[in-house]
C-alpha cells in the first residue's frame, strides 16, 4: 500500500506513512497489507500502533489468538524454553515438550480408540500431510472438498481451496484428483440434500468412490464465510465415508482449539473424523500446526515419510502447552460459548433496527461468529463494498475486524476468549456505531 500522495511529498508525514512506503518498496505486492496500521505492542485484546493509537482486536491475527496477545501462561512457558534451547530438529534430537503436547492432543481429540499426532509448522502443511497420510492409509489418490473451502496456499491446498480471487488467480495449473461439491448454505438455497445429490452425480460421472482417499471438510468454514456444518451433514458424510472406505478429515485450522466452545468444532455434532488438522490458536501466536488421528491411519506412512526441519519447534510446543493450561485454568471453553451468545444477541438486535448498513444473515458457533452485509434491509444480495467500508470505518474508530466470504460480504468476529468484558462491550459499541451511523 503506497503512502498518500500529499504525504509522500513530505507534508506532515507520520511514522506510519514512512513504514507504508518502505513496506511497498520492500515486499512483493502479492503479499497484501490489510490495514494501514503497524503494531508496536499488544496485550490480551488490545493493540497499540507506532503512533500510540489503541485498537481493540476483534481479528486475533486471523483466529490465532484465542488466548489473546502475550498470555502470561504462554509467555512463561516460552521464556523457560528459550533458556534451554530453540531448535534441535524434532526428528534428529527430540524433546519432552513435543511429546507432552502430542499426548495432550491425543487425549483431547474427539476420536475414539488409540490416537497419534504429527507436528508441523503451518496449517497448509498440516492439510498436505493429512492428505499424504490418507493416501498411504487407503492406497487411493483422490480427494473431495467443498465450495467455499480454504485449505491453504500451497499448490495442493490451493487446488483444494474453493475461492478463486485472490488465492488461485494466475497460479495454475493445479494438481489433479481434487473434486468439489457444494457446501450447504440454507439461506442461499443450498440444502444438505443438494450436497448429497452432488455427491451421487460426482461418483457416477467424474470419479469412482473407490479412488477417493478422503473427504475434507471445515466443520465451520473459515475464509469461506463462517458457515456452520449441520449435525445432519456431518452424520451423512460419516456414513458416506464408511460406505465407500473413504477417510473423513476435519480441517479445524480456524475452527479448532477452543474457538467454538469445544476443543474442536466436530465435538458439537458427536461425529468422529478419522483425522483432524489444527493450527492457528494452537500455540497462541507461535507457528505450530498438527495432525491428530486414528493411530492405525497415522502410522500408515513409512518411517521418514513425514517430517520437516522446523516441525514441532520446541518454543512453539512450549507455547502450546501454555495455551492448554490457560484453557484449563480459566474455563475458556465456557467463556467462548458465553461470548458467542452475547455477540449474536447484540448483532441480531442491531439488525432489527433496520438503520444504517443493512445486515443479512447472522451466524456462529460459540465464539466463532459472523454476519453478512447486504444491499438492502431484509434482502440477501451480498455487498462486499459495504463490508470493506465497515472494516475501514471501525478501524478509524479504534476497532479491528476482518472480512471474509466467497463474495467478500461477511464480517467475522474473532475477539480473544480472554477479552475483558468491558473491552468486549466497548468493541461491540464501536461496531454498532459504525453499522448504524456510517461515516
Protein Blocks (a to p, Z undefined) as FASTA:
>chain_A
ZZdfklmnopapafklmmmmmmmmmpcfklccfbacddfbdchjaccdfkopacddfkln
noiamnoghifklmmmmmmmmmmomceojmlmgcfklmmmmmmmmmmpccehjddddddf
bfklmmmmmmmmmmmmnopabdcddehiafbjbfklmmmpccfblmlgopaccdehiacd
ddddfknopafklmmmmmmmmmmmmocfklpmbdcddfbacklnopacdfklmmmmmmmm
mmnopacdddfklmgghlnopablklmnopacfbdcdefjlnoopacddddddfklmmmp
cghkagcfkgoiaklmmmmmmmmmmmmmnommmmmmmmmmmmmmmmmmmmmnopajadfd
dddehjbdcddddfbehiabdcfklmmmmmmmmmmnopacddedjklpaccddddfkbcf
klmmmmmmmmmmmmmmcZZ
